[in-house]
Amino acid sequence: MNEPSTAPAGTRPTLAAVARLAGVSNSTASLAFSGTGPVSDATRERVLAAAKSLNYAGPDPAPGRCAVAAPASSGS
């Protein structure tokens, strides 16, 4: 699992790249991250190790969406 990322320089690694490195399907990798579904601890650890080796930071926000800011205080 010490393979370098095959993504071009300047691009973010994808869930598919993590799944490929971990030797699992995209669905299994997604379930491993969410902590739901029938994923063994060994598989979850393999997916997380692959993500760490690729510096996977999770999905980009959906296009056109931004993070929700905390509500401004009303000052009263």
N, CA, C, O and CB atoms as a CASP TS submission, in Angstrom:
PFRMAT TS
TARGET T0000
AUTHOR 0000-0000-0000
METHOD Language model
MODEL 1
PARENT N/A
ATOM      1  N   MET     1       0.798  -1.192   0.000  1.00  0.00           N
ATOM      2  CA  MET     1       0.000   0.000   0.000  1.00  0.00           C
ATOM      3  C   MET     1       0.846   1.263   0.000  1.00  0.00           C
ATOM      4  O   MET     1       0.314   2.341   0.267  1.00  0.00           O
ATOM      5  CB  MET     1      -0.911  -0.006   1.175  1.00  0.00           C
ATOM      6  N   ASN     2       2.074   1.181  -0.273  1.00  0.00           N
ATOM      7  CA  ASN     2       2.924   2.353  -0.308  1.00  0.00           C
ATOM      8  C   ASN     2       3.082   2.895  -1.710  1.00  0.00           C
ATOM      9  O   ASN     2       4.072   3.562  -2.011  1.00  0.00           O
ATOM     10  CB  ASN     2       4.267   2.034   0.269  1.00  0.00           C
ATOM     11  N   GLU     3       2.105   2.613  -2.586  1.00  0.00           N
ATOM     12  CA  GLU     3       2.167   3.116  -3.944  1.00  0.00           C
ATOM     13  C   GLU     3       1.868   4.600  -3.945  1.00  0.00           C
ATOM     14  O   GLU     3       0.985   5.050  -3.215  1.00  0.00           O
ATOM     15  CB  GLU     3       1.190   2.363  -4.857  1.00  0.00           C
ATOM     16  N   PRO     4       2.590   5.376  -4.756  1.00  0.00           N
ATOM     17  CA  PRO     4       2.291   6.803  -4.833  1.00  0.00           C
ATOM     18  C   PRO     4       1.002   7.025  -5.602  1.00  0.00           C
ATOM     19  O   PRO     4       0.554   6.156  -6.350  1.00  0.00           O
ATOM     20  CB  PRO     4       3.448   7.570  -5.494  1.00  0.00           C
ATOM     21  N   SER     5       0.415   8.187  -5.414  1.00  0.00           N
ATOM     22  CA  SER     5      -0.791   8.541  -6.141  1.00  0.00           C
ATOM     23  C   SER     5      -0.503   8.582  -7.630  1.00  0.00           C
ATOM     24  O   SER     5       0.559   9.035  -8.055  1.00  0.00           O
ATOM     25  CB  SER     5      -1.343   9.887  -5.662  1.00  0.00           C
ATOM     26  N   THR     6      -1.458   8.106  -8.421  1.00  0.00           N
ATOM     27  CA  THR     6      -1.287   8.166  -9.871  1.00  0.00           C
ATOM     28  C   THR     6      -1.998   9.383 -10.457  1.00  0.00           C
ATOM     29  O   THR     6      -2.029   9.555 -11.675  1.00  0.00           O
ATOM     30  CB  THR     6      -1.813   6.882 -10.524  1.00  0.00           C
ATOM     31  N   ALA     7      -2.566  10.222  -9.600  1.00  0.00           N
ATOM     32  CA  ALA     7      -3.246  11.421 -10.068  1.00  0.00           C
ATOM     33  C   ALA     7      -2.215  12.436 -10.551  1.00  0.00           C
ATOM     34  O   ALA     7      -1.126  12.542  -9.988  1.00  0.00           O
ATOM     35  CB  ALA     7      -4.129  12.026  -8.951  1.00  0.00           C
ATOM     36  N   PRO     8      -2.568  13.183 -11.603  1.00  0.00           N
ATOM     37  CA  PRO     8      -1.653  14.225 -12.072  1.00  0.00           C
ATOM     38  C   PRO     8      -1.375  15.242 -10.972  1.00  0.00           C
ATOM     39  O   PRO     8      -2.219  15.486 -10.110  1.00  0.00           O
ATOM     40  CB  PRO     8      -2.229  14.931 -13.307  1.00  0.00           C
ATOM     41  N   ALA     9      -0.202  15.822 -11.010  1.00  0.00           N
ATOM     42  CA  ALA     9       0.178  16.813 -10.005  1.00  0.00           C
ATOM     43  C   ALA     9      -0.847  17.937  -9.980  1.00  0.00           C
ATOM     44  O   ALA     9      -1.309  18.392 -11.026  1.00  0.00           O
ATOM     45  CB  ALA     9       1.593  17.374 -10.288  1.00  0.00           C
ATOM     46  N   GLY    10      -1.196  18.377  -8.783  1.00  0.00           N
ATOM     47  CA  GLY    10      -2.132  19.480  -8.640  1.00  0.00           C
ATOM     48  C   GLY    10      -3.589  19.050  -8.602  1.00  0.00           C
ATOM     49  O   GLY    10      -4.471  19.903  -8.492  1.00  0.00           O
ATOM     50  N   THR    11      -3.870  17.753  -8.690  1.00  0.00           N
ATOM     51  CA  THR    11      -5.252  17.296  -8.601  1.00  0.00           C
ATOM     52  C   THR    11      -5.458  16.550  -7.291  1.00  0.00           C
ATOM     53  O   THR    11      -4.514  16.029  -6.696  1.00  0.00           O
ATOM     54  CB  THR    11      -5.616  16.397  -9.805  1.00  0.00           C
ATOM     55  N   ARG    12      -6.696  16.511  -6.864  1.00  0.00           N
ATOM     56  CA  ARG    12      -7.030  15.808  -5.626  1.00  0.00           C
ATOM     57  C   ARG    12      -7.270  14.338  -5.915  1.00  0.00           C
ATOM     58  O   ARG    12      -7.852  14.004  -6.947  1.00  0.00           O
ATOM     59  CB  ARG    12      -8.268  16.433  -4.953  1.00  0.00           C
ATOM     60  N   PRO    13      -6.836  13.451  -5.031  1.00  0.00           N
ATOM     61  CA  PRO    13      -7.144  12.031  -5.217  1.00  0.00           C
ATOM     62  C   PRO    13      -8.653  11.813  -5.078  1.00  0.00           C
ATOM     63  O   PRO    13      -9.329  12.548  -4.359  1.00  0.00           O
ATOM     64  CB  PRO    13      -6.366  11.153  -4.189  1.00  0.00           C
ATOM     65  N   THR    14      -9.161  10.820  -5.757  1.00  0.00           N
ATOM     66  CA  THR    14     -10.585  10.532  -5.754  1.00  0.00           C
ATOM     67  C   THR    14     -10.892   9.309  -4.894  1.00  0.00           C
ATOM     68  O   THR    14     -10.000   8.549  -4.517  1.00  0.00           O
ATOM     69  CB  THR    14     -11.085  10.316  -7.180  1.00  0.00           C
ATOM     70  N   LEU    15     -12.169   9.146  -4.598  1.00  0.00           N
ATOM     71  CA  LEU    15     -12.610   7.954  -3.887  1.00  0.00           C
ATOM     72  C   LEU    15     -12.264   6.714  -4.696  1.00  0.00           C
ATOM     73  O   LEU    15     -11.893   5.684  -4.132  1.00  0.00           O
ATOM     74  CB  LEU    15     -14.123   8.012  -3.604  1.00  0.00           C
ATOM     75  N   ALA    16     -12.385   6.809  -6.017  1.00  0.00           N
ATOM     76  CA  ALA    16     -12.053   5.667  -6.880  1.00  0.00           C
ATOM     77  C   ALA    16     -10.583   5.289  -6.745  1.00  0.00           C
ATOM     78  O   ALA    16     -10.249   4.104  -6.757  1.00  0.00           O
ATOM     79  CB  ALA    16     -12.379   5.987  -8.348  1.00  0.00           C
ATOM     80  N   ALA    17      -9.701   6.275  -6.616  1.00  0.00           N
ATOM     81  CA  ALA    17      -8.276   5.990  -6.446  1.00  0.00           C
ATOM     82  C   ALA    17      -8.022   5.309  -5.107  1.00  0.00           C
ATOM     83  O   ALA    17      -7.206   4.393  -5.018  1.00  0.00           O
ATOM     84  CB  ALA    17      -7.449   7.282  -6.551  1.00  0.00           C
ATOM     85  N   VAL    18      -8.717   5.755  -4.070  1.00  0.00           N
ATOM     86  CA  VAL    18      -8.578   5.132  -2.748  1.00  0.00           C
ATOM     87  C   VAL    18      -9.069   3.692  -2.814  1.00  0.00           C
ATOM     88  O   VAL    18      -8.404   2.782  -2.318  1.00  0.00           O
ATOM     89  CB  VAL    18      -9.367   5.931  -1.667  1.00  0.00           C
ATOM     90  N   ALA    19     -10.223   3.487  -3.422  1.00  0.00           N
ATOM     91  CA  ALA    19     -10.796   2.141  -3.533  1.00  0.00           C
ATOM     92  C   ALA    19      -9.862   1.219  -4.304  1.00  0.00           C
ATOM     93  O   ALA    19      -9.639   0.077  -3.903  1.00  0.00           O
ATOM     94  CB  ALA    19     -12.171   2.193  -4.219  1.00  0.00           C
ATOM     95  N   ARG    20      -9.322   1.712  -5.403  1.00  0.00           N
ATOM     96  CA  ARG    20      -8.408   0.912  -6.230  1.00  0.00           C
ATOM     97  C   ARG    20      -7.176   0.499  -5.424  1.00  0.00           C
ATOM     98  O   ARG    20      -6.765  -0.660  -5.467  1.00  0.00           O
ATOM     99  CB  ARG    20      -7.980   1.705  -7.489  1.00  0.00           C
ATOM    100  N   LEU    21      -6.591   1.443  -4.694  1.00  0.00           N
ATOM    101  CA  LEU    21      -5.403   1.147  -3.894  1.00  0.00           C
ATOM    102  C   LEU    21      -5.711   0.158  -2.770  1.00  0.00           C
ATOM    103  O   LEU    21      -4.885  -0.693  -2.439  1.00  0.00           O
ATOM    104  CB  LEU    21      -4.829   2.435  -3.310  1.00  0.00           C
ATOM    105  N   ALA    22      -6.901   0.275  -2.189  1.00  0.00           N
ATOM    106  CA  ALA    22      -7.296  -0.614  -1.097  1.00  0.00           C
ATOM    107  C   ALA    22      -7.785  -1.974  -1.603  1.00  0.00           C
ATOM    108  O   ALA    22      -7.929  -2.917  -0.824  1.00  0.00           O
ATOM    109  CB  ALA    22      -8.384   0.045  -0.261  1.00  0.00           C
ATOM    110  N   GLY    23      -8.038  -2.070  -2.914  1.00  0.00           N
ATOM    111  CA  GLY    23      -8.504  -3.325  -3.484  1.00  0.00           C
ATOM    112  C   GLY    23      -9.968  -3.616  -3.195  1.00  0.00           C
ATOM    113  O   GLY    23     -10.367  -4.770  -3.042  1.00  0.00           O
ATOM    114  N   VAL    24     -10.776  -2.537  -3.121  1.00  0.00           N
ATOM    115  CA  VAL    24     -12.207  -2.688  -2.858  1.00  0.00           C
ATOM    116  C   VAL    24     -12.989  -1.892  -3.893  1.00  0.00           C
ATOM    117  O   VAL    24     -12.409  -1.133  -4.670  1.00  0.00           O
ATOM    118  CB  VAL    24     -12.567  -2.222  -1.417  1.00  0.00           C
ATOM    119  N   SER    25     -14.301  -2.068  -3.901  1.00  0.00           N
ATOM    120  CA  SER    25     -15.154  -1.300  -4.804  1.00  0.00           C
ATOM    121  C   SER    25     -15.335   0.118  -4.272  1.00  0.00           C
ATOM    122  O   SER    25     -15.067   0.394  -3.103  1.00  0.00           O
ATOM    123  CB  SER    25     -16.526  -1.990  -4.981  1.00  0.00           C
ATOM    124  N   ASN    26     -15.794   1.014  -5.149  1.00  0.00           N
ATOM    125  CA  ASN    26     -16.090   2.385  -4.717  1.00  0.00           C
ATOM    126  C   ASN    26     -17.136   2.381  -3.609  1.00  0.00           C
ATOM    127  O   ASN    26     -17.044   3.153  -2.654  1.00  0.00           O
ATOM    128  CB  ASN    26     -16.577   3.239  -5.906  1.00  0.00           C
ATOM    129  N   SER    27     -18.139   1.500  -3.745  1.00  0.00           N
ATOM    130  CA  SER    27     -19.203   1.424  -2.737  1.00  0.00           C
ATOM    131  C   SER    27     -18.648   1.019  -1.378  1.00  0.00           C
ATOM    132  O   SER    27     -19.018   1.593  -0.354  1.00  0.00           O
ATOM    133  CB  SER    27     -20.284   0.432  -3.175  1.00  0.00           C
ATOM    134  N   THR    28     -17.768   0.037  -1.372  1.00  0.00           N
ATOM    135  CA  THR    28     -17.185  -0.421  -0.115  1.00  0.00           C
ATOM    136  C   THR    28     -16.333   0.683   0.509  1.00  0.00           C
ATOM    137  O   THR    28     -16.371   0.888   1.722  1.00  0.00           O
ATOM    138  CB  THR    28     -16.340  -1.690  -0.340  1.00  0.00           C
ATOM    139  N   ALA    29     -15.570   1.390  -0.313  1.00  0.00           N
ATOM    140  CA  ALA    29     -14.763   2.496   0.212  1.00  0.00           C
ATOM    141  C   ALA    29     -15.660   3.564   0.823  1.00  0.00           C
ATOM    142  O   ALA    29     -15.360   4.086   1.897  1.00  0.00           O
ATOM    143  CB  ALA    29     -13.886   3.108  -0.900  1.00  0.00           C
ATOM    144  N   SER    30     -16.750   3.891   0.154  1.00  0.00           N
ATOM    145  CA  SER    30     -17.674   4.889   0.667  1.00  0.00           C
ATOM    146  C   SER    30     -18.283   4.442   1.992  1.00  0.00           C
ATOM    147  O   SER    30     -18.383   5.232   2.931  1.00  0.00           O
ATOM    148  CB  SER    30     -18.774   5.166  -0.353  1.00  0.00           C
ATOM    149  N   LEU    31     -18.689   3.176   2.068  1.00  0.00           N
ATOM    150  CA  LEU    31     -19.240   2.645   3.315  1.00  0.00           C
ATOM    151  C   LEU    31     -18.203   2.654   4.432  1.00  0.00           C
ATOM    152  O   LEU    31     -18.533   2.898   5.592  1.00  0.00           O
ATOM    153  CB  LEU    31     -19.763   1.227   3.101  1.00  0.00           C
ATOM    154  N   ALA    32     -16.958   2.389   4.082  1.00  0.00           N
ATOM    155  CA  ALA    32     -15.899   2.396   5.088  1.00  0.00           C
ATOM    156  C   ALA    32     -15.725   3.794   5.684  1.00  0.00           C
ATOM    157  O   ALA    32     -15.495   3.933   6.886  1.00  0.00           O
ATOM    158  CB  ALA    32     -14.574   1.910   4.476  1.00  0.00           C
ATOM    159  N   PHE    33     -15.834   4.820   4.854  1.00  0.00           N
ATOM    160  CA  PHE    33     -15.707   6.194   5.350  1.00  0.00           C
ATOM    161  C   PHE    33     -16.905   6.598   6.192  1.00  0.00           C
ATOM    162  O   PHE    33     -16.754   7.287   7.200  1.00  0.00           O
ATOM    163  CB  PHE    33     -15.543   7.164   4.187  1.00  0.00           C
ATOM    164  N   SER    34     -18.094   6.174   5.784  1.00  0.00           N
ATOM    165  CA  SER    34     -19.299   6.595   6.498  1.00  0.00           C
ATOM    166  C   SER    34     -19.518   5.806   7.776  1.00  0.00           C
ATOM    167  O   SER    34     -20.267   6.231   8.656  1.00  0.00           O
ATOM    168  CB  SER    34     -20.507   6.453   5.605  1.00  0.00           C
ATOM    169  N   GLY    35     -18.853   4.641   7.879  1.00  0.00           N
ATOM    170  CA  GLY    35     -19.012   3.833   9.073  1.00  0.00           C
ATOM    171  C   GLY    35     -20.315   3.050   9.096  1.00  0.00           C
ATOM    172  O   GLY    35     -20.713   2.535  10.141  1.00  0.00           O
ATOM    173  N   THR    36     -20.978   2.957   7.952  1.00  0.00           N
ATOM    174  CA  THR    36     -22.236   2.222   7.874  1.00  0.00           C
ATOM    175  C   THR    36     -22.051   0.995   6.991  1.00  0.00           C
ATOM    176  O   THR    36     -21.076   0.878   6.248  1.00  0.00           O
ATOM    177  CB  THR    36     -23.374   3.123   7.327  1.00  0.00           C
ATOM    178  N   GLY    37     -22.993   0.105   7.092  1.00  0.00           N
ATOM    179  CA  GLY    37     -22.970  -1.049   6.205  1.00  0.00           C
ATOM    180  C   GLY    37     -22.051  -2.155   6.677  1.00  0.00           C
ATOM    181  O   GLY    37     -21.324  -2.008   7.659  1.00  0.00           O
ATOM    182  N   PRO    38     -22.097  -3.265   5.959  1.00  0.00           N
ATOM    183  CA  PRO    38     -21.343  -4.463   6.344  1.00  0.00           C
ATOM    184  C   PRO    38     -19.888  -4.425   5.881  1.00  0.00           C
ATOM    185  O   PRO    38     -19.513  -5.156   4.964  1.00  0.00           O
ATOM    186  CB  PRO    38     -22.016  -5.693   5.781  1.00  0.00           C
ATOM    187  N   VAL    39     -19.075  -3.589   6.502  1.00  0.00           N
ATOM    188  CA  VAL    39     -17.659  -3.489   6.162  1.00  0.00           C
ATOM    189  C   VAL    39     -16.857  -3.966   7.373  1.00  0.00           C
ATOM    190  O   VAL    39     -17.024  -3.451   8.479  1.00  0.00           O
ATOM    191  CB  VAL    39     -17.264  -2.015   5.755  1.00  0.00           C
ATOM    192  N   SER    40     -15.997  -4.940   7.159  1.00  0.00           N
ATOM    193  CA  SER    40     -15.209  -5.464   8.278  1.00  0.00           C
ATOM    194  C   SER    40     -14.201  -4.427   8.762  1.00  0.00           C
ATOM    195  O   SER    40     -13.842  -3.502   8.034  1.00  0.00           O
ATOM    196  CB  SER    40     -14.481  -6.757   7.867  1.00  0.00           C
ATOM    197  N   ASP    41     -13.760  -4.596   9.983  1.00  0.00           N
ATOM    198  CA  ASP    41     -12.757  -3.684  10.538  1.00  0.00           C
ATOM    199  C   ASP    41     -11.476  -3.721   9.716  1.00  0.00           C
ATOM    200  O   ASP    41     -10.843  -2.686   9.507  1.00  0.00           O
ATOM    201  CB  ASP    41     -12.454  -4.042  12.000  1.00  0.00           C
ATOM    202  N   ALA    42     -11.089  -4.908   9.247  1.00  0.00           N
ATOM    203  CA  ALA    42      -9.860  -5.038   8.454  1.00  0.00           C
ATOM    204  C   ALA    42      -9.979  -4.274   7.140  1.00  0.00           C
ATOM    205  O   ALA    42      -9.030  -3.619   6.710  1.00  0.00           O
ATOM    206  CB  ALA    42      -9.550  -6.521   8.176  1.00  0.00           C
ATOM    207  N   THR    43     -11.148  -4.358   6.502  1.00  0.00           N
ATOM    208  CA  THR    43     -11.357  -3.635   5.245  1.00  0.00           C
ATOM    209  C   THR    43     -11.373  -2.143   5.491  1.00  0.00           C
ATOM    210  O   THR    43     -10.762  -1.381   4.741  1.00  0.00           O
ATOM    211  CB  THR    43     -12.664  -4.073   4.572  1.00  0.00           C
ATOM    212  N   ARG    44     -12.073  -1.711   6.547  1.00  0.00           N
ATOM    213  CA  ARG    44     -12.122  -0.282   6.886  1.00  0.00           C
ATOM    214  C   ARG    44     -10.712   0.254   7.122  1.00  0.00           C
ATOM    215  O   ARG    44     -10.372   1.337   6.646  1.00  0.00           O
ATOM    216  CB  ARG    44     -13.003  -0.047   8.141  1.00  0.00           C
ATOM    217  N   GLU    45      -9.897  -0.493   7.849  1.00  0.00           N
ATOM    218  CA  GLU    45      -8.521  -0.061   8.110  1.00  0.00           C
ATOM    219  C   GLU    45      -7.717   0.027   6.811  1.00  0.00           C
ATOM    220  O   GLU    45      -6.910   0.941   6.638  1.00  0.00           O
ATOM    221  CB  GLU    45      -7.835  -1.026   9.092  1.00  0.00           C
ATOM    222  N   ARG    46      -7.939  -0.927   5.898  1.00  0.00           N
ATOM    223  CA  ARG    46      -7.228  -0.914   4.616  1.00  0.00           C
ATOM    224  C   ARG    46      -7.621   0.314   3.794  1.00  0.00           C
ATOM    225  O   ARG    46      -6.768   0.945   3.169  1.00  0.00           O
ATOM    226  CB  ARG    46      -7.522  -2.205   3.821  1.00  0.00           C
ATOM    227  N   VAL    47      -8.915   0.651   3.795  1.00  0.00           N
ATOM    228  CA  VAL    47      -9.391   1.828   3.058  1.00  0.00           C
ATOM    229  C   VAL    47      -8.816   3.101   3.675  1.00  0.00           C
ATOM    230  O   VAL    47      -8.356   3.986   2.952  1.00  0.00           O
ATOM    231  CB  VAL    47     -10.943   1.884   3.054  1.00  0.00           C
ATOM    232  N   LEU    48      -8.837   3.198   4.988  1.00  0.00           N
ATOM    233  CA  LEU    48      -8.318   4.401   5.651  1.00  0.00           C
ATOM    234  C   LEU    48      -6.810   4.543   5.430  1.00  0.00           C
ATOM    235  O   LEU    48      -6.309   5.656   5.270  1.00  0.00           O
ATOM    236  CB  LEU    48      -8.630   4.358   7.162  1.00  0.00           C
ATOM    237  N   ALA    49      -6.090   3.426   5.421  1.00  0.00           N
ATOM    238  CA  ALA    49      -4.648   3.480   5.161  1.00  0.00           C
ATOM    239  C   ALA    49      -4.382   3.933   3.732  1.00  0.00           C
ATOM    240  O   ALA    49      -3.460   4.711   3.489  1.00  0.00           O
ATOM    241  CB  ALA    49      -3.995   2.106   5.414  1.00  0.00           C
ATOM    242  N   ALA    50      -5.177   3.455   2.791  1.00  0.00           N
ATOM    243  CA  ALA    50      -5.022   3.874   1.393  1.00  0.00           C
ATOM    244  C   ALA    50      -5.312   5.366   1.260  1.00  0.00           C
ATOM    245  O   ALA    50      -4.599   6.080   0.554  1.00  0.00           O
ATOM    246  CB  ALA    50      -5.960   3.059   0.465  1.00  0.00           C
ATOM    247  N   ALA    51      -6.356   5.833   1.937  1.00  0.00           N
ATOM    248  CA  ALA    51      -6.709   7.253   1.889  1.00  0.00           C
ATOM    249  C   ALA    51      -5.581   8.106   2.449  1.00  0.00           C
ATOM    250  O   ALA    51      -5.248   9.155   1.897  1.00  0.00           O
ATOM    251  CB  ALA    51      -8.006   7.514   2.668  1.00  0.00           C
ATOM    252  N   LYS    52      -5.003   7.650   3.541  1.00  0.00           N
ATOM    253  CA  LYS    52      -3.905   8.405   4.153  1.00  0.00           C
ATOM    254  C   LYS    52      -2.698   8.456   3.221  1.00  0.00           C
ATOM    255  O   LYS    52      -2.061   9.501   3.086  1.00  0.00           O
ATOM    256  CB  LYS    52      -3.505   7.779   5.502  1.00  0.00           C
ATOM    257  N   SER    53      -2.383   7.340   2.582  1.00  0.00           N
ATOM    258  CA  SER    53      -1.209   7.310   1.704  1.00  0.00           C
ATOM    259  C   SER    53      -1.396   8.192   0.471  1.00  0.00           C
ATOM    260  O   SER    53      -0.421   8.664  -0.113  1.00  0.00           O
ATOM    261  CB  SER    53      -0.914   5.878   1.272  1.00  0.00           C
ATOM    262  N   LEU    54      -2.660   8.412   0.076  1.00  0.00           N
ATOM    263  CA  LEU    54      -2.939   9.269  -1.083  1.00  0.00           C
ATOM    264  C   LEU    54      -3.260  10.708  -0.679  1.00  0.00           C
ATOM    265  O   LEU    54      -3.499  11.562  -1.533  1.00  0.00           O
ATOM    266  CB  LEU    54      -4.098   8.695  -1.886  1.00  0.00           C
ATOM    267  N   ASN    55      -3.264  10.968   0.622  1.00  0.00           N
ATOM    268  CA  ASN    55      -3.669  12.281   1.142  1.00  0.00           C
ATOM    269  C   ASN    55      -5.088  12.637   0.707  1.00  0.00           C
ATOM    270  O   ASN    55      -5.373  13.778   0.343  1.00  0.00           O
ATOM    271  CB  ASN    55      -2.692  13.368   0.670  1.00  0.00           C
ATOM    272  N   TYR    56      -5.969  11.645   0.749  1.00  0.00           N
ATOM    273  CA  TYR    56      -7.370  11.847   0.370  1.00  0.00           C
ATOM    274  C   TYR    56      -8.057  12.659   1.451  1.00  0.00           C
ATOM    275  O   TYR    56      -8.000  12.306   2.629  1.00  0.00           O
ATOM    276  CB  TYR    56      -8.101  10.489   0.152  1.00  0.00           C
ATOM    277  N   ALA    57      -8.708  13.751   1.055  1.00  0.00           N
ATOM    278  CA  ALA    57      -9.332  14.640   2.023  1.00  0.00           C
ATOM    279  C   ALA    57     -10.851  14.627   1.932  1.00  0.00           C
ATOM    280  O   ALA    57     -11.506  15.505   2.495  1.00  0.00           O
ATOM    281  CB  ALA    57      -8.824  16.041   1.830  1.00  0.00           C
ATOM    282  N   GLY    58     -11.417  13.668   1.246  1.00  0.00           N
ATOM    283  CA  GLY    58     -12.860  13.620   1.093  1.00  0.00           C
ATOM    284  C   GLY    58     -13.290  14.327  -0.175  1.00  0.00           C
ATOM    285  O   GLY    58     -12.468  14.902  -0.888  1.00  0.00           O
ATOM    286  N   PRO    59     -14.573  14.281  -0.451  1.00  0.00           N
ATOM    287  CA  PRO    59     -15.077  14.860  -1.697  1.00  0.00           C
ATOM    288  C   PRO    59     -15.052  16.380  -1.680  1.00  0.00           C
ATOM    289  O   PRO    59     -15.122  17.009  -0.624  1.00  0.00           O
ATOM    290  CB  PRO    59     -16.485  14.379  -1.958  1.00  0.00           C
ATOM    291  N   ASP    60     -14.953  16.955  -2.870  1.00  0.00           N
ATOM    292  CA  ASP    60     -15.118  18.401  -3.014  1.00  0.00           C
ATOM    293  C   ASP    60     -16.581  18.726  -2.772  1.00  0.00           C
ATOM    294  O   ASP    60     -17.452  17.899  -3.038  1.00  0.00           O
ATOM    295  CB  ASP    60     -14.652  18.900  -4.427  1.00  0.00           C
ATOM    296  N   PRO    61     -16.860  19.923  -2.270  1.00  0.00           N
ATOM    297  CA  PRO    61     -18.268  20.314  -2.154  1.00  0.00           C
ATOM    298  C   PRO    61     -18.904  20.332  -3.543  1.00  0.00           C
ATOM    299  O   PRO    61     -18.214  20.513  -4.546  1.00  0.00           O
ATOM    300  CB  PRO    61     -18.405  21.709  -1.468  1.00  0.00           C
ATOM    301  N   ALA    62     -20.200  20.148  -3.595  1.00  0.00           N
ATOM    302  CA  ALA    62     -20.900  20.167  -4.875  1.00  0.00           C
ATOM    303  C   ALA    62     -20.674  21.508  -5.567  1.00  0.00           C
ATOM    304  O   ALA    62     -20.611  22.542  -4.902  1.00  0.00           O
ATOM    305  CB  ALA    62     -22.412  19.902  -4.679  1.00  0.00           C
ATOM    306  N   PRO    63     -20.552  21.505  -6.890  1.00  0.00           N
ATOM    307  CA  PRO    63     -20.347  22.764  -7.607  1.00  0.00           C
ATOM    308  C   PRO    63     -21.463  23.758  -7.301  1.00  0.00           C
ATOM    309  O   PRO    63     -22.637  23.392  -7.242  1.00  0.00           O
ATOM    310  CB  PRO    63     -20.267  22.513  -9.119  1.00  0.00           C
ATOM    311  N   GLY    64     -21.090  24.996  -7.110  1.00  0.00           N
ATOM    312  CA  GLY    64     -22.068  26.039  -6.851  1.00  0.00           C
ATOM    313  C   GLY    64     -22.504  26.133  -5.398  1.00  0.00           C
ATOM    314  O   GLY    64     -23.320  26.985  -5.047  1.00  0.00           O
ATOM    315  N   ARG    65     -21.968  25.265  -4.557  1.00  0.00           N
ATOM    316  CA  ARG    65     -22.334  25.302  -3.143  1.00  0.00           C
ATOM    317  C   ARG    65     -21.131  25.773  -2.337  1.00  0.00           C
ATOM    318  O   ARG    65     -19.985  25.559  -2.731  1.00  0.00           O
ATOM    319  CB  ARG    65     -22.821  23.904  -2.650  1.00  0.00           C
ATOM    320  N   CYS    66     -21.395  26.397  -1.238  1.00  0.00           N
ATOM    321  CA  CYS    66     -20.304  26.823  -0.363  1.00  0.00           C
ATOM    322  C   CYS    66     -20.642  26.403   1.053  1.00  0.00           C
ATOM    323  O   CYS    66     -21.774  26.023   1.355  1.00  0.00           O
ATOM    324  CB  CYS    66     -20.069  28.366  -0.449  1.00  0.00           C
ATOM    325  N   ALA    67     -19.666  26.475   1.894  1.00  0.00           N
ATOM    326  CA  ALA    67     -19.875  26.105   3.286  1.00  0.00           C
ATOM    327  C   ALA    67     -20.847  27.078   3.916  1.00  0.00           C
ATOM    328  O   ALA    67     -20.866  28.259   3.570  1.00  0.00           O
ATOM    329  CB  ALA    67     -18.544  26.081   4.063  1.00  0.00           C
ATOM    330  N   VAL    68     -21.645  26.591   4.828  1.00  0.00           N
ATOM    331  CA  VAL    68     -22.608  27.432   5.507  1.00  0.00           C
ATOM    332  C   VAL    68     -21.903  28.171   6.624  1.00  0.00           C
ATOM    333  O   VAL    68     -21.282  27.555   7.491  1.00  0.00           O
ATOM    334  CB  VAL    68     -23.791  26.605   6.048  1.00  0.00           C
ATOM    335  N   ALA    69     -21.999  29.482   6.605  1.00  0.00           N
ATOM    336  CA  ALA    69     -21.361  30.306   7.630  1.00  0.00           C
ATOM    337  C   ALA    69     -22.225  30.318   8.878  1.00  0.00           C
ATOM    338  O   ALA    69     -23.441  30.136   8.814  1.00  0.00           O
ATOM    339  CB  ALA    69     -21.122  31.748   7.118  1.00  0.00           C
ATOM    340  N   ALA    70     -21.584  30.534  10.001  1.00  0.00           N
ATOM    341  CA  ALA    70     -22.316  30.663  11.250  1.00  0.00           C
ATOM    342  C   ALA    70     -23.170  31.916  11.193  1.00  0.00           C
ATOM    343  O   ALA    70     -22.751  32.922  10.620  1.00  0.00           O
ATOM    344  CB  ALA    70     -21.353  30.704  12.463  1.00  0.00           C
ATOM    345  N   PRO    71     -24.350  31.874  11.771  1.00  0.00           N
ATOM    346  CA  PRO    71     -25.211  33.079  11.742  1.00  0.00           C
ATOM    347  C   PRO    71     -24.534  34.245  12.450  1.00  0.00           C
ATOM    348  O   PRO    71     -23.873  34.076  13.475  1.00  0.00           O
ATOM    349  CB  PRO    71     -26.584  32.790  12.403  1.00  0.00           C
ATOM    350  N   ALA    72     -24.713  35.417  11.884  1.00  0.00           N
ATOM    351  CA  ALA    72     -24.158  36.627  12.486  1.00  0.00           C
ATOM    352  C   ALA    72     -24.918  36.942  13.764  1.00  0.00           C
ATOM    353  O   ALA    72     -26.132  36.754  13.840  1.00  0.00           O
ATOM    354  CB  ALA    72     -24.225  37.824  11.499  1.00  0.00           C
ATOM    355  N   SER    73     -24.199  37.416  14.757  1.00  0.00           N
ATOM    356  CA  SER    73     -24.878  37.775  16.017  1.00  0.00           C
ATOM    357  C   SER    73     -25.685  39.038  15.798  1.00  0.00           C
ATOM    358  O   SER    73     -25.296  39.920  15.032  1.00  0.00           O
ATOM    359  CB  SER    73     -23.853  37.977  17.181  1.00  0.00           C
ATOM    360  N   SER    74     -26.802  39.108  16.474  1.00  0.00           N
ATOM    361  CA  SER    74     -27.696  40.267  16.291  1.00  0.00           C
ATOM    362  C   SER    74     -27.246  41.468  17.103  1.00  0.00           C
ATOM    363  O   SER    74     -27.746  42.575  16.902  1.00  0.00           O
ATOM    364  CB  SER    74     -29.123  39.901  16.678  1.00  0.00           C
ATOM    365  N   GLY    75     -26.307  41.262  18.019  1.00  0.00           N
ATOM    366  CA  GLY    75     -25.787  42.362  18.813  1.00  0.00           C
ATOM    367  C   GLY    75     -26.696  42.783  19.939  1.00  0.00           C
ATOM    368  O   GLY    75     -26.408  43.772  20.613  1.00  0.00           O
ATOM    369  N   SER    76     -27.799  42.064  20.173  1.00  0.00           N
ATOM    370  CA  SER    76     -28.671  42.469  21.253  1.00  0.00           C
ATOM    371  C   SER    76     -28.477  41.668  22.486  1.00  0.00           C
ATOM    372  O   SER    76     -29.153  41.903  23.487  1.00  0.00           O
ATOM    373  CB  SER    76     -30.065  42.384  20.839  1.00  0.00           C
TER
END
